[in-house]
Amino acid sequence: MTQQQLTDLLYELAKQPHESEWVEFKLNFHSENEIGENISAISNGACLKNQDFGYLVFGVDDKTHQIRGTTFLPKLHKKGSEELEHWLATRLSPKIDFSIYEFDCEDNKHIAIIVIPAAKEQPVEFLHQAYIRVGSYTKKINEYPEKQAKIWRKEQIPFEKEIAKSGLTASGVINLLSSESYFNLLKIPYPSTQEGVIEKLTEEGIVTKKHSHYAITKLGALLFAKDLRQFELLARKAVRVIVYKGNNKVETEREQDSVFGYAIGFAELVNWVNSQLPANEEIGKVLRTESRMYPQIAIRELVANALIHQDLSERGFPMIEIFKDRIEISNPGTPLVTPERFIDAYVSRNEKMADLMRRLGFCEEKGSGMDKVIFSNELYQLPPINIIVAEGRTRITMYSYKALNSLDKNEKIRACYQHTCLKYVSNEKMTNQTLRERFKIDDKNAAIASRIIRDALETGVIKEDTPENKSRKYASYIPVWA
């Protein structure tokens, strides 16, 4: 925060009628342990009072709220040979990203403010003991079990609503975010005043007002940041694209890290990915006019899904890796539905971001994206997509063309299952004929399709639609979960 932002924050806090669960004033330093206990108490109190942050202010009288200044210099203070900030951080559990600010205000009065994020999911402890503010007093939280239980039960603020950067002026918000992109993508007129822009961004949840200043939410930064590196907590969420020379990761040909927010950089990202993909060859019986190996609509949808469905609380970033024989699109986190149900089920961790991305035109309506991926994948006669969940990441792979007799048994079964799912969500049924059409198998070779169907039935991924029908010629099939 700038000097002016810190001064404005100080005045806002000093206007509070009294100390509270999330604000405490002190004139000078008493002990390191007292500061640690207060950080625990204020973090827990801010959680209970639905505040994003709490504040421990040195240099203000706790009775009159008069700004008097302090002799305490927390940035220089040490506990033994250890810097105070590090000493405190290593004794708080779970670790919280508190910040210490020092500055001078009126008549060179020195002020120190510790900005403390609210507890999430569990009480914050200092030296294995959690504290709470009761009015203006700091108490052990286990003396107030109802408050302790409330923190454990408290519904957490969605990641998208958390604050990415605070203490901003209206012009500061507009300098960091591409507000023009928001209005252009939604095809609505750009307001004639800065206030009008901020008002609309606030309605959308991209910006929020905190005291006398504005804050950008993580939703706003993720989608509309001109440079994600300006948001320390979100820089690691930028999309990375890597192009390899062969079928493995031994040699990298080129790579690109996007610094733009997802919404303003999406079109350019997808275009760049498509430009790196290998060219088509003339395959089978389908006449193609497209110049790339993979259907662009599938790439677009899979990239959008990787952004929308990632677990934003997990470390890591969305990644697109292009090999000679495949493209892998992955994101941090394990899915909320099993991979086998991607085509028909829809559950999103990041509902607000998903909704806004749909309205901006970057992805399909709920549940209608993966069917387009599989449809276009079949149209291009490509092997079935593969979904792997491992090591805290979800990875979807599309493969370049392979002839049917080059697919192994598992690939044929997976293709049959995906084809059956596609037919089912289209209110149709999979049959020997539709599977022959999927693989471009001649009618005289219907036995090949029958063998694939038999293997899929034995594996248990599909079932007969009407088991009582004894005619194999007219049998139809549905997914096992249908």
Secondary structure as UniProt FT lines:
FT   HELIX           3..14
FT   STRAND          23..26
FT   HELIX           32..48
FT   TURN            49..50
FT   STRAND          53..58
FT   TURN            62..64
FT   TURN            74..76
FT   STRAND          78..79
FT   TURN            80..81
FT   STRAND          82..83
FT   HELIX           84..89
FT   TURN            90..91
FT   STRAND          92..93
FT   STRAND          99..105
FT   HELIX           106..108
FT   STRAND          109..117
FT   STRAND          125..126
FT   TURN            127..128
FT   STRAND          129..134
FT   TURN            135..136
FT   STRAND          137..140
FT   HELIX           141..143
FT   HELIX           145..153
FT   HELIX           159..161
FT   STRAND          163..168
FT   HELIX           170..176
FT   HELIX           179..186
FT   HELIX           194..204
FT   STRAND          207..210
FT   TURN            211..212
FT   STRAND          213..217
FT   HELIX           218..224
FT   HELIX           228..230
FT   TURN            232..234
FT   HELIX           235..237
FT   STRAND          240..244
FT   STRAND          252..257
FT   HELIX           262..276
FT   TURN            284..285
FT   HELIX           296..308
FT   TURN            312..313
FT   STRAND          319..322
FT   STRAND          326..332
FT   HELIX           339..341
FT   TURN            342..344
FT   HELIX           351..359
FT   TURN            360..361
FT   TURN            366..367
FT   HELIX           370..379
FT   TURN            380..381
FT   STRAND          386..390
FT   TURN            391..392
FT   STRAND          393..399
FT   HELIX           404..406
FT   HELIX           409..425
FT   TURN            426..427
FT   STRAND          430..431
FT   HELIX           432..439
FT   HELIX           443..445
FT   HELIX           446..459
FT   STRAND          462..464
FT   TURN            467..468
FT   TURN            473..474
FT   STRAND          476..479
FT   TURN            480..481
//
